[in-house]
Amino acid sequence: MAELDPEVLDFAHRLFDLARHGGTEELAGYLDAGLSPDLTNDKGDTLLILAAYHAHPATVAALLAHGADHSRANDRGQTALAAAVFRRDEETVRLLLAAGADPDAGGPSARQTAAFFELPEMAALLPAPR
């Protein structure tokens, strides 16, 4: 397998940092220019998972508007919705649910995360199991 150019790696790290730190406008500019909203790092974290975990609802909204796949799980089975529940970020949870995120997807799922960490306020946001 060929090694990636160091400049390409630096650029990729910058994109993931934008998701982590809520650099919504800059990240949206790259998305507008054709960047995949489902870019994934070496741990399987998507830009959406990182934005959700770090509680940046505006970044989550921008990624969803650009078609980010809310159902993707990282290499540990975690989804953006489970990350938002864990971080107790009501706005991000609502955005992801409105986009169709499944509270029972992944492992641990968002529902399991709310139960394990005793987060009744997050569990109350999740629709009843089907």
C-alpha positions as CSV (number, residue, x, y, z in Angstrom):
1,M,0.0,0.0,0.0
2,A,1.4,3.4,-0.9
3,E,2.0,6.0,1.8
4,L,-0.1,9.1,1.8
5,D,1.6,12.4,1.1
6,P,2.3,14.2,4.4
7,E,0.4,17.3,3.1
8,V,-2.7,15.1,2.4
9,L,-2.5,13.7,6.0
10,D,-2.1,17.2,7.5
11,F,-5.2,18.3,5.5
12,A,-7.2,15.3,6.7
13,H,-6.2,16.0,10.3
14,R,-7.2,19.6,9.9
15,L,-10.7,18.5,8.7
16,F,-11.2,16.2,11.7
17,D,-10.0,19.1,14.0
18,L,-12.7,21.3,12.4
19,A,-15.3,18.8,13.3
20,R,-13.9,18.4,16.9
21,H,-13.7,22.1,17.5
22,G,-16.9,23.3,15.7
23,G,-15.3,25.0,12.7
24,T,-18.6,24.9,10.9
25,E,-18.2,27.6,8.3
26,E,-14.8,26.4,7.1
27,L,-15.9,22.7,7.1
28,A,-19.1,23.6,5.2
29,G,-16.9,25.4,2.6
30,Y,-15.0,22.1,2.0
31,L,-18.3,20.2,1.9
32,D,-19.6,22.7,-0.7
33,A,-16.5,22.1,-2.7
34,G,-17.1,18.3,-2.8
35,L,-15.5,16.9,0.4
36,S,-17.3,13.7,1.4
37,P,-19.3,14.3,4.5
38,D,-18.6,10.7,5.5
39,L,-14.8,11.1,5.7
40,T,-13.5,8.6,8.2
41,N,-10.4,8.6,10.3
42,D,-8.2,5.6,11.3
43,K,-10.6,4.7,14.1
44,G,-13.7,4.8,12.0
45,D,-14.9,8.1,13.4
46,T,-16.7,10.2,10.8
47,L,-16.8,13.9,10.9
48,L,-20.4,13.6,12.2
49,I,-19.4,11.4,15.1
50,L,-16.7,13.8,16.1
51,A,-18.9,16.8,15.9
52,A,-21.6,15.1,17.9
53,Y,-19.2,13.8,20.5
54,H,-17.7,17.3,21.0
55,A,-21.1,18.9,21.2
56,H,-21.2,21.1,18.1
57,P,-24.8,21.1,16.9
58,A,-24.2,23.6,14.2
59,T,-21.5,21.5,12.7
60,V,-23.7,18.4,13.0
61,A,-26.5,20.3,11.2
62,A,-24.1,21.3,8.4
63,L,-22.9,17.8,8.0
64,L,-26.4,16.4,7.9
65,A,-27.4,19.1,5.4
66,H,-24.5,17.8,3.2
67,G,-25.7,14.2,3.4
68,A,-23.6,12.8,6.2
69,D,-24.7,9.2,7.0
70,H,-26.1,9.3,10.6
71,S,-26.2,5.5,10.7
72,R,-22.4,5.0,10.4
73,A,-20.7,3.5,13.4
74,N,-17.0,3.8,14.2
75,D,-14.7,0.8,14.8
76,R,-16.0,0.5,18.3
77,G,-19.7,0.4,17.2
78,Q,-20.5,3.9,18.4
79,T,-22.8,6.2,16.4
80,A,-23.2,10.0,16.4
81,L,-26.5,9.6,18.3
82,A,-24.9,7.5,21.0
83,A,-22.1,10.1,21.3
84,A,-24.6,13.0,21.6
85,V,-26.5,11.1,24.3
86,F,-23.3,10.4,26.2
87,R,-22.4,14.1,26.1
88,R,-25.9,15.1,27.1
89,D,-26.3,17.4,24.1
90,E,-30.1,17.7,23.7
91,E,-29.8,19.9,20.5
92,T,-27.6,17.4,18.7
93,V,-29.8,14.5,19.8
94,R,-32.8,16.2,18.4
95,L,-31.0,17.0,15.1
96,L,-29.9,13.4,14.6
97,L,-33.4,12.0,15.5
98,A,-35.0,14.4,13.0
99,A,-32.6,13.2,10.4
100,G,-33.7,9.6,11.0
101,A,-31.0,8.3,13.3
102,D,-31.9,5.0,15.0
103,P,-31.6,5.0,18.8
104,D,-31.1,1.3,18.7
105,A,-28.3,1.2,16.2
106,G,-24.7,0.5,17.1
107,G,-23.3,-1.0,20.2
108,P,-23.7,0.4,22.7
109,S,-26.7,2.1,21.1
110,A,-27.9,5.5,22.1
111,R,-30.7,3.9,24.2
112,Q,-28.1,1.6,25.9
113,T,-25.9,4.6,26.6
114,A,-28.7,6.5,28.2
115,A,-29.5,3.5,30.4
116,F,-26.0,2.6,31.4
117,F,-25.0,6.2,32.3
118,E,-28.4,6.8,34.0
119,L,-29.4,9.7,31.8
120,P,-33.2,9.8,32.0
121,E,-33.3,13.2,30.4
122,M,-31.6,11.7,27.3
123,A,-33.7,8.5,27.4
124,A,-36.8,10.7,27.4
125,L,-35.8,12.3,24.0
126,L,-35.6,8.9,22.3
127,P,-38.7,7.5,20.7
128,A,-40.1,4.3,22.2
129,P,-38.6,1.0,20.9
130,R,-40.4,-0.5,18.0
